[in-house]
Amino acid sequence: MARVSLAVLLLLGCGGADGPPIDAAMDAPWDAAMASCGPSGGCVAGPACGAGCCAAGERCDRGVCRCGENAACGAGDSCAAAGPIGGDACGAVCCGASGPCPQ
């Protein structure tokens, strides 16, 4: 009986056949090696993300644009790297209107 109860709880807790679909990518940790901040999906400056495009230097993290580990940059700012931008084109610091960009 305990095994049946456990199986029922697992089935119900995991969505079951009638539950909402489970998206494992939403729970996956961000992997810097997999990130790319270059243009994709028809976007001119940054990667396609959710229903829109990220700005140059930003990455898409589960449907949300981010600059490094922070939120996407505000108006007048860009996502820049503190040195040469690597092959993934990702920045880590918002700068421009909010302050000078790193050199």
C-alpha positions, 0 to 999 in steps of 0.5 A: 500500500505504501508503494502505491501511495508513493507512486501516486504522490510522485505522479501527481507531484510531477504533473502526471499525464494530465498535469502541465508539461514540465520544462527541465530547461527552466530548472537547469542552471545557467552554463556560461560555456553554452551562452552566446550573446551574439545576434541570433534568431533574426535579432540584429544586436543580441540573441533572440530571447522570449518574445523579443531580442536582447541588446548587444552583450546581453545573454538570454537566461530562460527567456530573460535578457541579462548582462552577466549575472545582473538584469538587462541594461536600462535605456542608454546603457550597453552591456560591456566586458571589462576587457576584450569581449570573448568569442561568446560576445557577452558583457558583464557590466551595464555602462553608458548613461549610468556610468563610464564603460570599462576600458 
